[in-house]
Amino acid sequence: MEQTYMMWAMVLIGSGIASAGATGLFLPAGQRLSVALALVLGAGAGIASMFLLLLAGGTDDPESASLAFLIASLIGLVSVLAGLAVLSRRSRAA
């Protein structure tokens, strides 16, 4: 089961990266690099939540560690998508 968790986590991480790239394609030329900030936001949120989950649940069981990675990947993806939504709205207003 832990391998399934890890595979889904990588799907979520890849989806966040692909979303950032797709959003960058539609931004004006001077604003495309700002999608990197959404990726940094997602990475930070994912790393922080992963270690909080590991501190809360322990690292003795490999399956619980894989589940923590999956949940952290989901939190990171939501953070990236929220950052991209803010970026898209700001670029339309400018």
N, CA, C and O atoms as CSV, one atom per row, in Angstrom:
chain,resi,resn,atom,element,x,y,z
A,1,MET,N,N,0.818,-1.194,0.000
A,1,MET,CA,C,0.000,0.000,0.000
A,1,MET,C,C,0.861,1.257,0.000
A,1,MET,O,O,0.486,2.273,-0.585
A,2,GLU,N,N,2.020,1.184,0.660
A,2,GLU,CA,C,2.869,2.373,0.732
A,2,GLU,C,C,3.388,2.784,-0.646
A,2,GLU,O,O,3.614,3.969,-0.890
A,3,GLN,N,N,3.579,1.821,-1.547
A,3,GLN,CA,C,4.011,2.177,-2.902
A,3,GLN,C,C,2.910,2.925,-3.645
A,3,GLN,O,O,3.193,3.824,-4.437
A,4,THR,N,N,1.672,2.560,-3.394
A,4,THR,CA,C,0.545,3.253,-4.010
A,4,THR,C,C,0.472,4.690,-3.513
A,4,THR,O,O,0.229,5.610,-4.293
A,5,TYR,N,N,0.684,4.881,-2.213
A,5,TYR,CA,C,0.709,6.237,-1.653
A,5,TYR,C,C,1.791,7.081,-2.315
A,5,TYR,O,O,1.569,8.241,-2.662
A,6,MET,N,N,2.956,6.483,-2.481
A,6,MET,CA,C,4.073,7.219,-3.082
A,6,MET,C,C,3.789,7.564,-4.541
A,6,MET,O,O,4.131,8.653,-5.000
A,7,MET,N,N,3.169,6.643,-5.267
A,7,MET,CA,C,2.854,6.923,-6.673
A,7,MET,C,C,1.821,8.050,-6.787
A,7,MET,O,O,1.961,8.935,-7.631
A,8,TRP,N,N,0.792,8.018,-5.948
A,8,TRP,CA,C,-0.197,9.089,-5.988
A,8,TRP,C,C,0.409,10.421,-5.568
A,8,TRP,O,O,0.040,11.468,-6.099
A,9,ALA,N,N,1.335,10.386,-4.619
A,9,ALA,CA,C,2.009,11.618,-4.209
A,9,ALA,C,C,2.797,12.217,-5.373
A,9,ALA,O,O,2.792,13.433,-5.566
A,10,MET,N,N,3.466,11.377,-6.141
A,10,MET,CA,C,4.225,11.877,-7.281
A,10,MET,C,C,3.290,12.407,-8.374
A,10,MET,O,O,3.638,13.359,-9.071
A,11,VAL,N,N,2.106,11.800,-8.530
A,11,VAL,CA,C,1.111,12.322,-9.468
A,11,VAL,C,C,0.689,13.720,-9.047
A,11,VAL,O,O,0.566,14.606,-9.893
A,12,LEU,N,N,0.464,13.933,-7.759
A,12,LEU,CA,C,0.063,15.246,-7.266
A,12,LEU,C,C,1.166,16.279,-7.468
A,12,LEU,O,O,0.896,17.410,-7.872
A,13,ILE,N,N,2.399,15.894,-7.189
A,13,ILE,CA,C,3.527,16.813,-7.369
A,13,ILE,C,C,3.683,17.174,-8.845
A,13,ILE,O,O,3.884,18.340,-9.185
A,14,GLY,N,N,3.591,16.183,-9.710
A,14,GLY,CA,C,3.688,16.441,-11.150
A,14,GLY,C,C,2.553,17.309,-11.657
A,14,GLY,O,O,2.745,18.130,-12.554
A,15,SER,N,N,1.372,17.129,-11.086
A,15,SER,CA,C,0.230,17.957,-11.484
A,15,SER,C,C,0.447,19.416,-11.106
A,15,SER,O,O,0.080,20.315,-11.862
A,16,GLY,N,N,1.033,19.651,-9.957
A,16,GLY,CA,C,1.336,21.026,-9.549
A,16,GLY,C,C,2.351,21.677,-10.469
A,16,GLY,O,O,2.208,22.844,-10.834
A,17,ILE,N,N,3.371,20.931,-10.841
A,17,ILE,CA,C,4.397,21.468,-11.746
A,17,ILE,C,C,3.804,21.740,-13.129
A,17,ILE,O,O,4.073,22.778,-13.733
A,18,ALA,N,N,3.000,20.804,-13.621
A,18,ALA,CA,C,2.369,20.994,-14.930
A,18,ALA,C,C,1.396,22.173,-14.916
A,18,ALA,O,O,1.306,22.918,-15.892
A,19,SER,N,N,0.676,22.339,-13.820
A,19,SER,CA,C,-0.246,23.471,-13.706
A,19,SER,C,C,0.501,24.797,-13.736
A,19,SER,O,O,0.049,25.759,-14.358
A,20,ALA,N,N,1.638,24.843,-13.068
A,20,ALA,CA,C,2.442,26.067,-13.073
A,20,ALA,C,C,2.955,26.363,-14.477
A,20,ALA,O,O,2.951,27.514,-14.914
A,21,GLY,N,N,3.393,25.336,-15.173
A,21,GLY,CA,C,3.865,25.537,-16.540
A,21,GLY,C,C,2.760,25.993,-17.472
A,21,GLY,O,O,2.966,26.873,-18.307
A,22,ALA,N,N,1.589,25.394,-17.330
A,22,ALA,CA,C,0.462,25.789,-18.179
A,22,ALA,C,C,0.021,27.217,-17.881
A,22,ALA,O,O,-0.309,27.969,-18.798
A,23,THR,N,N,0.013,27.593,-16.619
A,23,THR,CA,C,-0.355,28.962,-16.265
A,23,THR,C,C,0.663,29.946,-16.821
A,23,THR,O,O,0.292,31.020,-17.294
A,24,GLY,N,N,1.926,29.596,-16.770
A,24,GLY,CA,C,2.973,30.455,-17.299
A,24,GLY,C,C,2.842,30.708,-18.787
A,24,GLY,O,O,3.224,31.771,-19.277
A,25,LEU,N,N,2.305,29.738,-19.509
A,25,LEU,CA,C,2.115,29.920,-20.949
A,25,LEU,C,C,1.119,31.036,-21.267
A,25,LEU,O,O,1.230,31.699,-22.297
A,26,PHE,N,N,0.147,31.237,-20.377
A,26,PHE,CA,C,-0.894,32.216,-20.633
A,26,PHE,C,C,-0.610,33.585,-20.030
A,26,PHE,O,O,-1.371,34.527,-20.252
A,27,LEU,N,N,0.465,33.707,-19.279
A,27,LEU,CA,C,0.820,34.997,-18.688
A,27,LEU,C,C,1.590,35.848,-19.687
A,27,LEU,O,O,2.226,35.317,-20.597
A,28,PRO,N,N,1.538,37.176,-19.519
A,28,PRO,CA,C,2.359,38.046,-20.369
A,28,PRO,C,C,3.849,37.751,-20.164
A,28,PRO,O,O,4.254,37.229,-19.126
A,29,ALA,N,N,4.628,38.087,-21.143
A,29,ALA,CA,C,6.056,37.733,-21.137
A,29,ALA,C,C,6.803,38.233,-19.899
A,29,ALA,O,O,7.706,37.543,-19.423
A,30,GLY,N,N,6.471,39.368,-19.379
A,30,GLY,CA,C,7.184,39.898,-18.226
A,30,GLY,C,C,6.772,39.292,-16.901
A,30,GLY,O,O,7.404,39.565,-15.881
A,31,GLN,N,N,5.725,38.475,-16.887
A,31,GLN,CA,C,5.214,37.927,-15.635
A,31,GLN,C,C,5.337,36.411,-15.533
A,31,GLN,O,O,4.877,35.822,-14.555
A,32,ARG,N,N,5.929,35.792,-16.494
A,32,ARG,CA,C,5.974,34.321,-16.518
A,32,ARG,C,C,6.816,33.718,-15.404
A,32,ARG,O,O,6.509,32.634,-14.908
A,33,LEU,N,N,7.855,34.403,-15.016
A,33,LEU,CA,C,8.736,33.855,-13.985
A,33,LEU,C,C,8.062,33.816,-12.614
A,33,LEU,O,O,8.518,33.099,-11.724
A,34,SER,N,N,7.008,34.562,-12.441
A,34,SER,CA,C,6.339,34.599,-11.149
A,34,SER,C,C,5.619,33.295,-10.814
A,34,SER,O,O,5.211,33.111,-9.667
A,35,VAL,N,N,5.449,32.383,-11.771
A,35,VAL,CA,C,4.871,31.080,-11.433
A,35,VAL,C,C,5.814,30.295,-10.524
A,35,VAL,O,O,5.377,29.392,-9.812
A,36,ALA,N,N,7.089,30.630,-10.544
A,36,ALA,CA,C,8.036,29.961,-9.652
A,36,ALA,C,C,7.704,30.237,-8.187
A,36,ALA,O,O,7.964,29.397,-7.324
A,37,LEU,N,N,7.132,31.406,-7.901
A,37,LEU,CA,C,6.744,31.708,-6.528
A,37,LEU,C,C,5.630,30.792,-6.053
A,37,LEU,O,O,5.604,30.413,-4.882
A,38,ALA,N,N,4.716,30.431,-6.931
A,38,ALA,CA,C,3.667,29.478,-6.567
A,38,ALA,C,C,4.269,28.106,-6.272
A,38,ALA,O,O,3.808,27.407,-5.370
A,39,LEU,N,N,5.292,27.720,-7.027
A,39,LEU,CA,C,5.959,26.444,-6.769
A,39,LEU,C,C,6.711,26.462,-5.443
A,39,LEU,O,O,6.716,25.473,-4.710
A,40,VAL,N,N,7.346,27.591,-5.139
A,40,VAL,CA,C,8.041,27.716,-3.850
A,40,VAL,C,C,7.032,27.656,-2.699
A,40,VAL,O,O,7.289,27.029,-1.672
A,41,LEU,N,N,5.894,28.309,-2.880
A,41,LEU,CA,C,4.833,28.263,-1.877
A,41,LEU,C,C,4.384,26.823,-1.645
A,41,LEU,O,O,4.266,26.394,-0.497
A,42,GLY,N,N,4.135,26.083,-2.701
A,42,GLY,CA,C,3.703,24.696,-2.579
A,42,GLY,C,C,4.755,23.798,-1.960
A,42,GLY,O,O,4.435,22.930,-1.148
A,43,ALA,N,N,6.012,24.000,-2.337
A,43,ALA,CA,C,7.087,23.194,-1.760
A,43,ALA,C,C,7.230,23.468,-0.267
A,43,ALA,O,O,7.399,22.544,0.529
A,44,GLY,N,N,7.163,24.730,0.102
A,44,GLY,CA,C,7.268,25.075,1.521
A,44,GLY,C,C,6.130,24.514,2.340
A,44,GLY,O,O,6.345,23.969,3.423
A,45,ALA,N,N,4.913,24.646,1.825
A,45,ALA,CA,C,3.748,24.118,2.539
A,45,ALA,C,C,3.812,22.596,2.626
A,45,ALA,O,O,3.468,22.018,3.657
A,46,GLY,N,N,4.245,21.953,1.565
A,46,GLY,CA,C,4.351,20.499,1.564
A,46,GLY,C,C,5.407,19.985,2.525
A,46,GLY,O,O,5.167,19.024,3.256
A,47,ILE,N,N,6.572,20.615,2.532
A,47,ILE,CA,C,7.645,20.177,3.423
A,47,ILE,C,C,7.264,20.398,4.880
A,47,ILE,O,O,7.462,19.519,5.718
A,48,ALA,N,N,6.719,21.571,5.181
A,48,ALA,CA,C,6.330,21.862,6.561
A,48,ALA,C,C,5.244,20.908,7.042
A,48,ALA,O,O,5.320,20.395,8.159
A,49,SER,N,N,4.244,20.668,6.217
A,49,SER,CA,C,3.166,19.774,6.638
A,49,SER,C,C,3.642,18.328,6.744
A,49,SER,O,O,3.167,17.585,7.603
A,50,MET,N,N,4.563,17.922,5.892
A,50,MET,CA,C,5.069,16.559,5.981
A,50,MET,C,C,5.767,16.314,7.306
A,50,MET,O,O,5.542,15.292,7.955
A,51,PHE,N,N,6.608,17.246,7.704
A,51,PHE,CA,C,7.324,17.035,8.947
A,51,PHE,C,C,6.431,17.210,10.161
A,51,PHE,O,O,6.675,16.584,11.192
A,52,LEU,N,N,5.410,18.038,10.071
A,52,LEU,CA,C,4.434,18.124,11.158
A,52,LEU,C,C,3.664,16.811,11.287
A,52,LEU,O,O,3.420,16.336,12.396
A,53,LEU,N,N,3.287,16.234,10.161
A,53,LEU,CA,C,2.592,14.948,10.198
A,53,LEU,C,C,3.498,13.841,10.731
A,53,LEU,O,O,3.045,12.974,11.478
A,54,LEU,N,N,4.767,13.866,10.353
A,54,LEU,CA,C,5.696,12.857,10.855
A,54,LEU,C,C,5.940,13.020,12.352
A,54,LEU,O,O,6.056,12.031,13.075
A,55,LEU,N,N,6.018,14.261,12.815
A,55,LEU,CA,C,6.175,14.481,14.254
A,55,LEU,C,C,4.948,14.005,15.020
A,55,LEU,O,O,5.074,13.448,16.111
A,56,ALA,N,N,3.775,14.218,14.462
A,56,ALA,CA,C,2.541,13.831,15.139
A,56,ALA,C,C,2.323,12.319,15.123
A,56,ALA,O,O,1.850,11.744,16.104
A,57,GLY,N,N,2.669,11.677,14.005
A,57,GLY,CA,C,2.370,10.255,13.852
A,57,GLY,C,C,3.537,9.317,14.053
A,57,GLY,O,O,3.338,8.108,14.167
A,58,GLY,N,N,4.739,9.834,14.100
A,58,GLY,CA,C,5.910,8.971,14.242
A,58,GLY,C,C,6.397,8.454,12.900
A,58,GLY,O,O,5.701,8.538,11.888
A,59,THR,N,N,7.593,7.924,12.916
A,59,THR,CA,C,8.210,7.423,11.684
A,59,THR,C,C,8.523,5.932,11.768
A,59,THR,O,O,9.287,5.412,10.955
A,60,ASP,N,N,7.947,5.250,12.733
A,60,ASP,CA,C,8.255,3.831,12.901
A,60,ASP,C,C,7.659,2.967,11.796
A,60,ASP,O,O,8.276,1.990,11.374
A,61,ASP,N,N,6.487,3.312,11.334
A,61,ASP,CA,C,5.797,2.526,10.325
A,61,ASP,C,C,6.011,3.151,8.947
A,61,ASP,O,O,5.689,4.322,8.747
A,62,PRO,N,N,6.553,2.378,7.988
A,62,PRO,CA,C,6.769,2.934,6.648
A,62,PRO,C,C,5.467,3.365,5.964
A,62,PRO,O,O,5.461,4.317,5.183
A,63,GLU,N,N,4.374,2.672,6.256
A,63,GLU,CA,C,3.105,3.034,5.619
A,63,GLU,C,C,2.593,4.382,6.116
A,63,GLU,O,O,2.054,5.166,5.335
A,64,SER,N,N,2.756,4.654,7.400
A,64,SER,CA,C,2.303,5.957,7.909
A,64,SER,C,C,3.178,7.085,7.380
A,64,SER,O,O,2.691,8.195,7.166
A,65,ALA,N,N,4.464,6.817,7.166
A,65,ALA,CA,C,5.345,7.829,6.579
A,65,ALA,C,C,4.959,8.089,5.123
A,65,ALA,O,O,4.995,9.234,4.672
A,66,SER,N,N,4.595,7.052,4.391
A,66,SER,CA,C,4.158,7.227,3.001
A,66,SER,C,C,2.836,7.967,2.937
A,66,SER,O,O,2.621,8.785,2.042
A,67,LEU,N,N,1.948,7.685,3.882
A,67,LEU,CA,C,0.676,8.398,3.928
A,67,LEU,C,C,0.898,9.873,4.265
A,67,LEU,O,O,0.220,10.743,3.719
A,68,ALA,N,N,1.833,10.151,5.150
A,68,ALA,CA,C,2.170,11.542,5.480
A,68,ALA,C,C,2.703,12.260,4.248
A,68,ALA,O,O,2.388,13.431,4.035
A,69,PHE,N,N,3.501,11.580,3.436
A,69,PHE,CA,C,4.025,12.178,2.204
A,69,PHE,C,C,2.903,12.461,1.216
A,69,PHE,O,O,2.913,13.491,0.542
A,70,LEU,N,N,1.936,11.554,1.126
A,70,LEU,CA,C,0.797,11.759,0.240
A,70,LEU,C,C,-0.036,12.963,0.682
A,70,LEU,O,O,-0.414,13.795,-0.143
A,71,ILE,N,N,-0.318,13.055,1.962
A,71,ILE,CA,C,-1.108,14.177,2.472
A,71,ILE,C,C,-0.353,15.491,2.277
A,71,ILE,O,O,-0.946,16.501,1.898
A,72,ALA,N,N,0.944,15.476,2.534
A,72,ALA,CA,C,1.756,16.677,2.340
A,72,ALA,C,C,1.795,17.087,0.868
A,72,ALA,O,O,1.799,18.277,0.556
A,73,SER,N,N,1.822,16.118,-0.024
A,73,SER,CA,C,1.791,16.421,-1.457
A,73,SER,C,C,0.475,17.058,-1.853
A,73,SER,O,O,0.443,17.966,-2.683
A,74,LEU,N,N,-0.610,16.587,-1.264
A,74,LEU,CA,C,-1.913,17.187,-1.526
A,74,LEU,C,C,-1.971,18.622,-1.010
A,74,LEU,O,O,-2.499,19.505,-1.687
A,75,ILE,N,N,-1.436,18.857,0.175
A,75,ILE,CA,C,-1.395,20.220,0.722
A,75,ILE,C,C,-0.532,21.120,-0.165
A,75,ILE,O,O,-0.886,22.274,-0.408
A,76,GLY,N,N,0.590,20.601,-0.644
A,76,GLY,CA,C,1.439,21.366,-1.545
A,76,GLY,C,C,0.742,21.699,-2.848
A,76,GLY,O,O,0.869,22.814,-3.354
A,77,LEU,N,N,0.001,20.734,-3.402
A,77,LEU,CA,C,-0.732,20.983,-4.648
A,77,LEU,C,C,-1.796,22.059,-4.451
A,77,LEU,O,O,-1.951,22.946,-5.290
A,78,VAL,N,N,-2.521,21.981,-3.351
A,78,VAL,CA,C,-3.548,22.993,-3.084
A,78,VAL,C,C,-2.898,24.369,-2.939
A,78,VAL,O,O,-3.451,25.367,-3.400
A,79,SER,N,N,-1.740,24.427,-2.307
A,79,SER,CA,C,-1.033,25.698,-2.159
A,79,SER,C,C,-0.583,26.252,-3.508
A,79,SER,O,O,-0.696,27.451,-3.762
A,80,VAL,N,N,-0.077,25.384,-4.359
A,80,VAL,CA,C,0.344,25.822,-5.701
A,80,VAL,C,C,-0.850,26.344,-6.482
A,80,VAL,O,O,-0.767,27.399,-7.112
A,81,LEU,N,N,-1.952,25.621,-6.447
A,81,LEU,CA,C,-3.136,26.049,-7.196
A,81,LEU,C,C,-3.686,27.367,-6.657
A,81,LEU,O,O,-4.133,28.212,-7.432
A,82,ALA,N,N,-3.658,27.547,-5.343
A,82,ALA,CA,C,-4.099,28.818,-4.764
A,82,ALA,C,C,-3.174,29.958,-5.191
A,82,ALA,O,O,-3.639,31.047,-5.526
A,83,GLY,N,N,-1.871,29.705,-5.179
A,83,GLY,CA,C,-0.918,30.721,-5.616
A,83,GLY,C,C,-1.092,31.077,-7.087
A,83,GLY,O,O,-0.984,32.242,-7.469
A,84,LEU,N,N,-1.362,30.070,-7.907
A,84,LEU,CA,C,-1.583,30.331,-9.329
A,84,LEU,C,C,-2.877,31.097,-9.562
A,84,LEU,O,O,-2.950,31.924,-10.471
A,85,ALA,N,N,-3.896,30.834,-8.754
A,85,ALA,CA,C,-5.151,31.566,-8.887
A,85,ALA,C,C,-4.943,33.043,-8.557
A,85,ALA,O,O,-5.452,33.917,-9.260
A,86,VAL,N,N,-4.198,33.319,-7.494
A,86,VAL,CA,C,-3.897,34.707,-7.130
A,86,VAL,C,C,-3.083,35.366,-8.237
A,86,VAL,O,O,-3.353,36.506,-8.612
A,87,LEU,N,N,-2.099,34.662,-8.754
A,87,LEU,CA,C,-1.256,35.201,-9.817
A,87,LEU,C,C,-2.073,35.499,-11.078
A,87,LEU,O,O,-1.883,36.538,-11.712
A,88,SER,N,N,-2.969,34.602,-11.436
A,88,SER,CA,C,-3.796,34.819,-12.627
A,88,SER,C,C,-4.699,36.030,-12.460
A,88,SER,O,O,-4.860,36.817,-13.393
A,89,ARG,N,N,-5.288,36.188,-11.281
A,89,ARG,CA,C,-6.159,37.343,-11.049
A,89,ARG,C,C,-5.370,38.651,-11.081
A,89,ARG,O,O,-5.840,39.656,-11.614
A,90,ARG,N,N,-4.181,38.629,-10.512
A,90,ARG,CA,C,-3.359,39.852,-10.502
A,90,ARG,C,C,-2.901,40.203,-11.907
A,90,ARG,O,O,-2.809,41.386,-12.236
A,91,SER,N,N,-2.613,39.228,-12.738
A,91,SER,CA,C,-2.145,39.529,-14.096
A,91,SER,C,C,-3.289,40.050,-14.948
A,91,SER,O,O,-3.060,40.860,-15.845
A,92,ARG,N,N,-4.517,39.606,-14.691
A,92,ARG,CA,C,-5.673,40.134,-15.439
A,92,ARG,C,C,-5.981,41.564,-15.058
A,92,ARG,O,O,-6.405,42.361,-15.894
A,93,ALA,N,N,-5.763,41.893,-13.772
A,93,ALA,CA,C,-6.062,43.251,-13.298
A,93,ALA,C,C,-5.029,44.253,-13.808
A,93,ALA,O,O,-5.329,45.441,-13.929
A,94,ALA,N,N,-3.840,43.796,-14.102
A,94,ALA,CA,C,-2.776,44.713,-14.544
A,94,ALA,C,C,-2.890,45.100,-15.988
A,94,ALA,O,O,-2.065,45.863,-16.490
